[in-house]
């Protein structure tokens, strides 16, 4: 069966989110938990504000037992050269969680001008990425 172009793009939006959409959703108080799938050291160095750190290598049913399965989880890693967000999303999805990946990860989050936290935190720059249009 061939997937139409329309179905492809609709499905893609079911599994991905960009920085602007995430920032807006968080600003509006949507029930979202951001998950950094990198190592604890990378998370400590710099991460998205209020993100939780769950290194993808540590994910099991037991390590996620305390998490709410009714919430949408947005996974991320360094960016396009890293696949920890994909591995995190796959493992969480396999265990019954609702998950989307953050396109471009921490790299694009910062490029879009959003604040980070951690030892190497950056203040937001209020760049208008143009995603709203």
C-alpha positions as protocol buffer text, in pm:
chain_id: "A"
residue {
  index: 1
  type: UNK
  ca { x: 0 y: 0 z: 0 }
}
residue {
  index: 2
  type: UNK
  ca { x: 134 y: 343 z: -93 }
}
residue {
  index: 3
  type: UNK
  ca { x: 109 y: 626 z: 154 }
}
residue {
  index: 4
  type: UNK
  ca { x: -10 y: 950 z: 1 }
}
residue {
  index: 5
  type: UNK
  ca { x: 188 y: 1267 z: 50 }
}
residue {
  index: 6
  type: UNK
  ca { x: -91 y: 1409 z: 266 }
}
residue {
  index: 7
  type: UNK
  ca { x: -91 y: 1101 z: 491 }
}
residue {
  index: 8
  type: UNK
  ca { x: 289 y: 1117 z: 517 }
}
residue {
  index: 9
  type: UNK
  ca { x: 288 y: 1478 z: 641 }
}
residue {
  index: 10
  type: UNK
  ca { x: -2 y: 1417 z: 878 }
}
residue {
  index: 11
  type: UNK
  ca { x: 178 y: 1118 z: 1026 }
}
residue {
  index: 12
  type: UNK
  ca { x: 505 y: 1311 z: 1052 }
}
residue {
  index: 13
  type: UNK
  ca { x: 337 y: 1578 z: 1268 }
}
residue {
  index: 14
  type: UNK
  ca { x: 206 y: 1301 z: 1495 }
}
residue {
  index: 15
  type: UNK
  ca { x: 564 y: 1204 z: 1577 }
}
residue {
  index: 16
  type: UNK
  ca { x: 765 y: 1528 z: 1566 }
}
residue {
  index: 17
  type: UNK
  ca { x: 756 y: 1876 z: 1715 }
}
residue {
  index: 18
  type: UNK
  ca { x: 976 y: 2177 z: 1650 }
}
residue {
  index: 19
  type: UNK
  ca { x: 1121 y: 2419 z: 1904 }
}
residue {
  index: 20
  type: UNK
  ca { x: 862 y: 2688 z: 1847 }
}
residue {
  index: 21
  type: UNK
  ca { x: 572 y: 2444 z: 1891 }
}
residue {
  index: 22
  type: UNK
  ca { x: 728 y: 2307 z: 2209 }
}
residue {
  index: 23
  type: UNK
  ca { x: 793 y: 2652 z: 2352 }
}
residue {
  index: 24
  type: UNK
  ca { x: 435 y: 2760 z: 2275 }
}
residue {
  index: 25
  type: UNK
  ca { x: 287 y: 2441 z: 2422 }
}
residue {
  index: 26
  type: UNK
  ca { x: 489 y: 2481 z: 2741 }
}
residue {
  index: 27
  type: UNK
  ca { x: 399 y: 2853 z: 2762 }
}
residue {
  index: 28
  type: UNK
  ca { x: 32 y: 2763 z: 2736 }
}
residue {
  index: 29
  type: UNK
  ca { x: 62 y: 2510 z: 3017 }
}
residue {
  index: 30
  type: UNK
  ca { x: -6 y: 2203 z: 2805 }
}
residue {
  index: 31
  type: UNK
  ca { x: 50 y: 1872 z: 2979 }
}
residue {
  index: 32
  type: UNK
  ca { x: 393 y: 1791 z: 2834 }
}
residue {
  index: 33
  type: UNK
  ca { x: 707 y: 1650 z: 2987 }
}
residue {
  index: 34
  type: UNK
  ca { x: 1035 y: 1713 z: 2806 }
}
residue {
  index: 35
  type: UNK
  ca { x: 1284 y: 1426 z: 2824 }
}
residue {
  index: 36
  type: UNK
  ca { x: 1656 y: 1459 z: 2762 }
}
residue {
  index: 37
  type: UNK
  ca { x: 1773 y: 1117 z: 2645 }
}
residue {
  index: 38
  type: UNK
  ca { x: 2145 y: 1198 z: 2672 }
}
residue {
  index: 39
  type: UNK
  ca { x: 2384 y: 1106 z: 2951 }
}
residue {
  index: 40
  type: UNK
  ca { x: 2355 y: 1262 z: 3296 }
}
residue {
  index: 41
  type: UNK
  ca { x: 2680 y: 1452 z: 3231 }
}
residue {
  index: 42
  type: UNK
  ca { x: 2550 y: 1604 z: 2906 }
}
residue {
  index: 43
  type: UNK
  ca { x: 2225 y: 1698 z: 3083 }
}
residue {
  index: 44
  type: UNK
  ca { x: 2418 y: 1863 z: 3367 }
}
residue {
  index: 45
  type: UNK
  ca { x: 2623 y: 2060 z: 3114 }
}
residue {
  index: 46
  type: UNK
  ca { x: 2316 y: 2207 z: 2940 }
}
residue {
  index: 47
  type: UNK
  ca { x: 1950 y: 2119 z: 2892 }
}
residue {
  index: 48
  type: UNK
  ca { x: 1606 y: 2258 z: 2810 }
}
residue {
  index: 49
  type: UNK
  ca { x: 1446 y: 2421 z: 3118 }
}
residue {
  index: 50
  type: UNK
  ca { x: 1238 y: 2181 z: 3328 }
}
residue {
  index: 51
  type: UNK
  ca { x: 1339 y: 1881 z: 3117 }
}
residue {
  index: 52
  type: UNK
  ca { x: 1393 y: 1556 z: 3300 }
}
residue {
  index: 53
  type: UNK
  ca { x: 1694 y: 1339 z: 3225 }
}
residue {
  index: 54
  type: UNK
  ca { x: 1636 y: 978 z: 3131 }
}
residue {
  index: 55
  type: UNK
  ca { x: 1940 y: 845 z: 2947 }
}
residue {
  index: 56
  type: UNK
  ca { x: 1808 y: 614 z: 2676 }
}
residue {
  index: 57
  type: UNK
  ca { x: 2043 y: 335 z: 2782 }
}
residue {
  index: 58
  type: UNK
  ca { x: 1877 y: 326 z: 3125 }
}
residue {
  index: 59
  type: UNK
  ca { x: 1518 y: 294 z: 3002 }
}
residue {
  index: 60
  type: UNK
  ca { x: 1326 y: -9 z: 3123 }
}
residue {
  index: 61
  type: UNK
  ca { x: 973 y: -66 z: 3242 }
}
residue {
  index: 62
  type: UNK
  ca { x: 1105 y: -38 z: 3598 }
}
residue {
  index: 63
  type: UNK
  ca { x: 1292 y: 292 z: 3546 }
}
residue {
  index: 64
  type: UNK
  ca { x: 982 y: 452 z: 3392 }
}
residue {
  index: 65
  type: UNK
  ca { x: 728 y: 304 z: 3637 }
}
residue {
  index: 66
  type: UNK
  ca { x: 695 y: 637 z: 3823 }
}
residue {
  index: 67
  type: UNK
  ca { x: 596 y: 833 z: 3508 }
}
residue {
  index: 68
  type: UNK
  ca { x: 242 y: 926 z: 3407 }
}
residue {
  index: 69
  type: UNK
  ca { x: 139 y: 749 z: 3087 }
}
residue {
  index: 70
  type: UNK
  ca { x: -140 y: 1000 z: 3017 }
}
residue {
  index: 71
  type: UNK
  ca { x: 106 y: 1283 z: 2948 }
}
residue {
  index: 72
  type: UNK
  ca { x: 275 y: 1362 z: 2615 }
}
residue {
  index: 73
  type: UNK
  ca { x: 654 y: 1323 z: 2632 }
}
residue {
  index: 74
  type: UNK
  ca { x: 885 y: 1518 z: 2401 }
}
residue {
  index: 75
  type: UNK
  ca { x: 1227 y: 1359 z: 2365 }
}
residue {
  index: 76
  type: UNK
  ca { x: 1543 y: 1533 z: 2257 }
}
residue {
  index: 77
  type: UNK
  ca { x: 1919 y: 1499 z: 2237 }
}
residue {
  index: 78
  type: UNK
  ca { x: 2202 y: 1715 z: 2097 }
}
residue {
  index: 79
  type: UNK
  ca { x: 2055 y: 1752 z: 1751 }
}
residue {
  index: 80
  type: UNK
  ca { x: 2065 y: 1608 z: 1403 }
}
residue {
  index: 81
  type: UNK
  ca { x: 2398 y: 1433 z: 1460 }
}
residue {
  index: 82
  type: UNK
  ca { x: 2265 y: 1238 z: 1758 }
}
residue {
  index: 83
  type: UNK
  ca { x: 1995 y: 971 z: 1775 }
}
residue {
  index: 84
  type: UNK
  ca { x: 1943 y: 950 z: 2152 }
}
residue {
  index: 85
  type: UNK
  ca { x: 1605 y: 1123 z: 2109 }
}
residue {
  index: 86
  type: UNK
  ca { x: 1497 y: 855 z: 1861 }
}
residue {
  index: 87
  type: UNK
  ca { x: 1615 y: 574 z: 2088 }
}
residue {
  index: 88
  type: UNK
  ca { x: 1440 y: 737 z: 2386 }
}
residue {
  index: 89
  type: UNK
  ca { x: 1118 y: 785 z: 2188 }
}
residue {
  index: 90
  type: UNK
  ca { x: 1126 y: 427 z: 2059 }
}
residue {
  index: 91
  type: UNK
  ca { x: 1182 y: 276 z: 2403 }
}
residue {
  index: 92
  type: UNK
  ca { x: 917 y: 493 z: 2569 }
}
residue {
  index: 93
  type: UNK
  ca { x: 667 y: 426 z: 2292 }
}
residue {
  index: 94
  type: UNK
  ca { x: 730 y: 52 z: 2321 }
}
residue {
  index: 95
  type: UNK
  ca { x: 643 y: 81 z: 2691 }
}
residue {
  index: 96
  type: UNK
  ca { x: 310 y: 253 z: 2618 }
}
residue {
  index: 97
  type: UNK
  ca { x: 398 y: 623 z: 2646 }
}
residue {
  index: 98
  type: UNK
  ca { x: 274 y: 897 z: 2411 }
}
residue {
  index: 99
  type: UNK
  ca { x: 591 y: 1041 z: 2257 }
}
residue {
  index: 100
  type: UNK
  ca { x: 710 y: 1293 z: 2000 }
}
residue {
  index: 101
  type: UNK
  ca { x: 1066 y: 1386 z: 1905 }
}
residue {
  index: 102
  type: UNK
  ca { x: 1195 y: 1742 z: 1914 }
}
residue {
  index: 103
  type: UNK
  ca { x: 1327 y: 1822 z: 1566 }
}
residue {
  index: 104
  type: UNK
  ca { x: 1688 y: 1943 z: 1584 }
}
residue {
  index: 105
  type: UNK
  ca { x: 1718 y: 1876 z: 1956 }
}
residue {
  index: 106
  type: UNK
  ca { x: 1903 y: 2109 z: 2190 }
}
residue {
  index: 107
  type: UNK
  ca { x: 2096 y: 2261 z: 1898 }
}
residue {
  index: 108
  type: UNK
  ca { x: 1785 y: 2395 z: 1722 }
}
residue {
  index: 109
  type: UNK
  ca { x: 1626 y: 2490 z: 2055 }
}
residue {
  index: 110
  type: UNK
  ca { x: 1921 y: 2724 z: 2113 }
}
residue {
  index: 111
  type: UNK
  ca { x: 1929 y: 2843 z: 1748 }
}
residue {
  index: 112
  type: UNK
  ca { x: 1566 y: 2948 z: 1786 }
}
residue {
  index: 113
  type: UNK
  ca { x: 1673 y: 3165 z: 2080 }
}
residue {
  index: 114
  type: UNK
  ca { x: 1532 y: 2975 z: 2376 }
}
residue {
  index: 115
  type: UNK
  ca { x: 1690 y: 2963 z: 2720 }
}
residue {
  index: 116
  type: UNK
  ca { x: 1883 y: 2664 z: 2850 }
}
residue {
  index: 117
  type: UNK
  ca { x: 1977 y: 2551 z: 3199 }
}
residue {
  index: 118
  type: UNK
  ca { x: 2280 y: 2373 z: 3344 }
}
residue {
  index: 119
  type: UNK
  ca { x: 2648 y: 2446 z: 3394 }
}
residue {
  index: 120
  type: UNK
  ca { x: 2672 y: 2601 z: 3045 }
}
residue {
  index: 121
  type: UNK
  ca { x: 2328 y: 2768 z: 3045 }
}
residue {
  index: 122
  type: UNK
  ca { x: 2239 y: 3036 z: 2791 }
}
residue {
  index: 123
  type: UNK
  ca { x: 1984 y: 3311 z: 2830 }
}
residue {
  index: 124
  type: UNK
  ca { x: 1714 y: 3326 z: 2567 }
}
residue {
  index: 125
  type: UNK
  ca { x: 1762 y: 3576 z: 2288 }
}
residue {
  index: 126
  type: UNK
  ca { x: 1398 y: 3617 z: 2179 }
}
residue {
  index: 127
  type: UNK
  ca { x: 1474 y: 3536 z: 1815 }
}
residue {
  index: 128
  type: UNK
  ca { x: 1163 y: 3515 z: 1600 }
}
residue {
  index: 129
  type: UNK
  ca { x: 1224 y: 3193 z: 1412 }
}
residue {
  index: 130
  type: UNK
  ca { x: 929 y: 3258 z: 1181 }
}
residue {
  index: 131
  type: UNK
  ca { x: 756 y: 2930 z: 1270 }
}
residue {
  index: 132
  type: UNK
  ca { x: 432 y: 3097 z: 1373 }
}
residue {
  index: 133
  type: UNK
  ca { x: 353 y: 3212 z: 1020 }
}
